[in-house]
């Protein structure tokens, strides 16, 4: 669902919807902290039941998009949506005293449960179309794990993301880079996406890739550019050569290509939410073309 944010709402506003009021009149998104704390009891009760309070389940734009897109959705093998993860969302919000919400463990815990319920609701909504669905927990700012200036312990930040992932449907996590993935070795997911690392990082990444393969974790490699400039110069052949260089680098450290290919998804480098509709369509078409070329090149069914 790459175009929901294109309806005029930022990913942060879509994420906070139903949790508490926010003020967007200034340069920052300001959360009504008192309202958020009052709503926590209702939120926790819904979390334990696995059901959202009524006011928390209206994703902006979704009711308008689904009827218009249903025919195309039904031609798809699977549908993918995303919710902004709790750490990244909390890093974009401040309270009335300009204190970052990520500094408040209680609010971060509430956000993680709120976003779990939104992810669950979105997954069920997409599945009603009749296709398998994956809803990614998208954490573009989780590289804060490696920062000495992070506001909470790394374990608390990982726990918040883990709570939003829940126990199912598929636990799908989208990370900003390899370093972030290496910083959370114990977190187990069904699908993990990140931008394709540079080949020279294969020696560092090798043990991690082997661990993911042992756990049966599918790996989404972000290869297709998500900027207008990048899309103008990208071709499936050039992108396939980048992926081949990564596979060759992994093979040089003892990881053969076939098990990696069997566990791989070809993906855009980042969310399509900030592209114009025509550019998002181009990125999706290039992703499909690249995936087909890789399968043909390596004989993957």
Secondary structure as UniProt FT lines:
FT   TURN            2..3
FT   HELIX           5..7
FT   HELIX           11..16
FT   TURN            17..19
FT   STRAND          22..23
FT   STRAND          29..31
FT   HELIX           33..38
FT   HELIX           40..49
FT   HELIX           54..56
FT   TURN            60..61
FT   HELIX           62..74
FT   STRAND          78..84
FT   HELIX           86..92
FT   STRAND          93..94
FT   TURN            96..97
FT   HELIX           101..103
FT   HELIX           105..127
FT   TURN            128..130
FT   STRAND          132..139
FT   TURN            140..141
FT   HELIX           142..146
FT   TURN            148..149
FT   HELIX           154..165
FT   STRAND          172..175
FT   HELIX           178..182
FT   TURN            185..186
FT   STRAND          191..195
FT   HELIX           199..201
FT   HELIX           202..214
FT   TURN            215..216
FT   STRAND          218..224
FT   HELIX           228..233
FT   HELIX           236..252
FT   TURN            253..254
FT   HELIX           257..262
FT   STRAND          264..268
FT   TURN            273..274
FT   HELIX           277..298
//
